[in-house]
Amino acid sequence: MNTSLFAPAYALVLAALVGCGAVAQSAPNAGTGPNPTLPSPETSLIPTVNIAEAVGWPQGARPTAPAGFRVTALAAGLDHPRWVYVLPNGDVLVAESNAPPKPDAKPSIKGEVMKQVMKKAGAGVPSANRITLLRDANGDGVADTRTVFMQGLNSPFGMALVGNELFIANADAIVKVPYQAGQTRITAAPVKVTDLPAGINHHWTKNIIASPDGSKLYATVGSNSNIGEGGMQIEEGRAAIWEVDRATGAKRLFASGLRNPNGMAWEPTTKALWTVVNERDELGNDLVPDYLTSVKDGAFYGWPWSYWGQWVDVRVTPQNPDMVAKAVKPDYGLGSHVAPLGLAFSDARTMPQNYAGGAFIGEHGSWNRKPRSGYKVVYVPFEGGKPSSEPIDFLTGFLSPDGKAYGRPVGVAMDGKGGLLVADDVGNVIWRVAPLSK
């Protein structure tokens, strides 16, 4: 296909779709809670595009936290920081990462639109393939030490320390290196633990978390498409969470039908595994709610044949009623297209009471919703091991008054000293949000 023949059509479509005007951040999104309202689906040939153009933070600007908290830049000037991991001694590891190169795809108007979306979002740059270590020795919320901890990785994302072994989830595999407390640089060559589904990498981020006893790793793998339109053969082992034996690398599917799971965390009361999931697109502004859910061993969560349990997606061919019948409804809707990535349960020892028993979620923000949604960190209160009320805005101000993106939150983590760390991959900052007393 010679795309030059269609240049005028591409230009008109891109100008109409990618050049959408600004809209308010605070617009309502009905898809929240354990039983969100689900409207009728809406479809169109070309997806709606309404992403906030990435511009970075003006000098002296920062996100806004609730009264009683202060926001500091633990480190700035990073290269697309996506994920944070706190080591037992308080050092912070930052995965500076972006998508691996993609193989050439068959040209299409939709494909060109998505390229422009990625460019506008600030994601269309080469990956640094690096992990940086930050150390705040004097506790003032600003890193005193910053070193290249590891480099030469393959789009690294999730990290997990078990004993004296550090595990890293690359885009195509879990690898490990030896680690000793206080190390500021790793020179050992990574050793592969197990391969992870890779290839086209529509969703390239791979997160990992260790089981409480350290014997297992759990790894997220997103889908290779929106609804399986590229054929289910390229979805083998994807849209899933894998359980990996830490010692041998042997793995099994733990849960499936999760379009793009990212953040994972162990709920403190029930000790259950929870995750946040990016659901499918192109069904309208208010479908489908992204969600927060506990993850049941062996459960199937619907993708691609159904959403929110057993709501059938009629676009998927062929249909699969047997799989739809097995679909488990998620626990809690976060709103449509908010793009939840980071997940961390609060530390009750250091957070004030109204933020001491729930989950912090980094919402990267919508690209195809009018009005926009996400672009903030929210807090979901928990009671008895389950979400108990609507999401509460915790860290906002990532959008400018005219609708551009100063930043976009991704990974979140409690730092063990009373602060919440937020990776901002557009602002290239790790923010620390802590009570004034911490």
C-alpha angles and dihedrals in degrees: 000000000000105000092191088073089062098042095117091051092047091050094050094047094046093047091050097044108031094040096062116147129250123279133188120279094215097061113133123262113195097195098093135112134033093302108030122185109257115201126202113285121258123202136189137177093245120036122245110257119201106145123155111247112242112241105151130231121311115235110288096006123126140164121282122247130187121278111283094038132093127208122215132173104243086190135351135189094051124149110251097315107204108167140024131203125184118216121214092257091055098258113140123222117205123196106215099197149141138181119302117243112285125224116250111277131203107276117252138158090246090051091052091049090053092050089055091047091055092047093049091047091056093246101109097090130103117273118255087215089207143125116212125199121220124192125187101194098173097042097237094130094255123099114246093187127046121174138163100255098181135353140177092058126142109250093311120204124151123047133189132178119210115176107311095338124094116203122203127191110220121187090266108024149009112250132181139208133185115261134191123194111268097021112146097188136032116212099168117107112251116252119217115242098179141333121255126206108274137147118107090019102201082167107027104170115107119189128191136195130181123234115249091258093045095236096112139040123208117210129193121217120184126212125271094230146015098263106351093280091147091060128273092260089079090050096063108140093357134115085045151099116241127206112218127193103233096212101045105021091233110148143190136186107267099180134354143188091062104133098206116350116183125154117050131185140164112247106235098222104043097021088226122149115250131187141181119231135200107219130207128294140220099054095103140280095300102038133116112016114221108226154207115220146163111247117233120203109256095005124144116212101196110260123172102002099046143008135214090016112306105358100130119229101218092195092072116095129230098026118226112203092173091061092043089056089058096048116125118216113237119245101237138013118223097189132275120299095352088132101220111205112151124060129180130157115229122258105238091197094065109021123083116258097263090057099033103094113043149051131289113212128193108218109199092196139246127289099185109034131101109233101028121246135196119019090137146071115257133193121220113198116224131204125181091358095305136091108270107186146006121303113273121215107245108164117021140152096087090128124068121230089261093050104261122136116250086177145339123221120230123156122026130192139169108242097210092240098080100279138109115223119211124192110216109194097184096043090041090224138122105219123203117206115190140157111268089251094057 
